[in-house]
Amino acid sequence: MSAHPVVEVARVSKRFKLFAKPWHRAAEWLSLGRRRLHDDFWALRDISFTVSPGECLGIIGRNGSGKSTLLKILAGASQPTAGDFAVRGRMLALLELGAGFSPDLTGRQNVLVSSELLGFPPGYAAGKLSDIEAFAELGEHFDRPVRTYSSGMFVRLAFSTFMFLEPQVFIVDEALSVGDVFFQQKCFDAVRRMLERGTTLLYVSHDMSSVSNVCDRVLLLDRGEQQFLGDPDEAVAHYYALVTGRAVRQTAATVVAEPTASEADFTALASDVRKDSLLSGAANRFGGGAFEIIAARVVDLRGRPALMVEALESLEFQMLARANEDVARPNIGLEIYDRFNQLVYAVSALNLDQPVASMMCGAELVATFRIRLSLQPGQYTFVAVTADQSGVADPNTGVYHDRHHKLGPITVTWSRPLHKFYGMAALDTELDLRFGGSSSSAEPSTPSVREARGAR
Amino acid sequence: MFRDLWRYRRYIAVNAVNDLKSRHIGTTLGWGWVLLPSLALIVVYSVVFSQVMPVPKVGLAGSSVSFAIYLACGLLVWVGFSESLSRGTQSLLESAPYLKKLPIRESVFVAKSVASGLLVLLISLALLAVVAPLMGHFPSLVWFALIPVAALLCGMAFGMSCVLAALNVFFRDVGQALGIALQIWMWLVPVVYVETIVPDWMRGFFWYNPVYPFLVASRDIFLGYHLPDGFVWSAMAGWMLLSIVVGLSVLKSVRGDLRDCL
């Protein structure tokens, strides 16, 4: 692109010294370098990239991959151990919304003070106050101390301030996923306008759909190393490979299991479920365990363990449960959560009108839920759950016997260029088009096109 | 380093005031709480040493003043110094949220805390100037010379705070130990006693104590109505410069690790 990149990073590395005890640091100082009492942790190794004016670079990676450390270094809040970097032009790093706000100043005062704190010349923000006030939609609260604000109001004030300071380089760390949905949408619009104005943007996010939407190029970090730099879609694919690579390795030893759930093969099926089980142990487990979940796995329609699925296609969730005492009205089900930990869908045998018959102590059950994942691409986790509905009047409540949280993650992918739908989930849709007038080229006998979609 | 301090001078000033304000926000007296401790100190000592257990006047180069006034002057200067130092020592830890996110020099935050200490010192000295006539000690224009003395004192506190604040980030014990050290330190200089009670051979050592010239200077000005001599001025300036140079170079050398430990 341009000959003069706005951001230049050359072989930047960052090491943290880890001391087992605080006084080890003092001992090391006093020994004048003759003793070494710390362990090195390399949060970043040899990171190099450049960003051209007006470009949007996304930075993605798993937790602990070094994204935040990299941003801190670029923002000047941390020093690299090795390597050089340069940022040309007025830079604003949005590592945390409202960093630099003091609670006792009013919104108006905070805008002025923090803009100076962020390195803008005095009086710079004064001319933009009315814009900021309007965008933040705070009304009379704009002149009240920030400590009286709700968290939503705080975020609106902070974001508006940053928006209107018009930096040439803008670094955003996960900050756009704040506020209510209307404000979020407003923020994304504002970011797009900034990009159109030629602002250079460095954008860190876990939200892959927004990364591939907004960014021109994407840098993928893993364990402090630069894994990939280039096309956003390719980077996102690499990211998902990394994320699921972990899960795939866990279940890689499995033999292809026949997907039959015939009662004769119950023992074989149960042992397959056991073998591929995703249950992670006690840490994420809750409940009494009278109706215990022993194992749970996810397989594709050919019965192979899978944690990845194309949107609108199906996976089978299999759970092996055992009654450790007599259970009068057992129920078994699962819950699917999105990356915001919002419950997307929960279903149980009872909901599906297939109530489980009472189970004697020692009886086992394999429940297979075949679910079509009509969900937008992204990562989801699921909860496997058993319950007892006896003695409860309300059919929607019950007593949990066993809950295993944070299973998965299940990655819903998208490989086709044209999305089949936009939004969180596909809803059953039928379309009817009827043409009128002479311009229609359709045959008069079949004026309608029907498309049906849904879980069939 | 100094460029950064200059660049953020407005931030330092505004926040030094706000620090004081916010400390007393929500209280009925508000700013009154900045004045009250100093006022109480002055009143208590003057009542104790004039009514409860009268102490003879303190002789000072020809004139003499009541012991209460002598004590109040020395104590307010000492309290101003020790407050600035302890606030300065905590400053980096307190400002961790900013340091972790913003590319601003550490020294700016130390300066902010020490500046609020300077403010308290100036306010309490002004209060003393107002109350002194009631105790028979009349004001003079010379008293304005206390302002540069207070500024030099806080400059020194700034330098020392840079060292202590940096250490306090790595070893949180420093802040705790400082309180005890300050108590001992107070007795190593003639704050609450008259230096004539100390044997002659020990008095020479006072000059190695950084706070001593400031006590001498403020008593010369406030009690003796005359400017301190050149030696005292250069002692104050010398201690201040030394501590600032050491302080800033310590901050500079630990910069790389400092923010990682917050």
Interface residues (C-beta under 8 A of the other chain):
Chain A: F16 K17 P22 W23 R25 A26 K72 A75 G76 A77 S78 Q79 T81 A93 L95 E96 A99 G100 S102 P103 D104 L105 V113 E116 L117 L118 G119 P122
Chain B: Y8 R10 Y11 V14 N15 N18 K21 S22 I25 P97 Y98 L99 K100 K101 L102 P103 I104 F170 F171 R172 R255 G256 D257 R259 D260
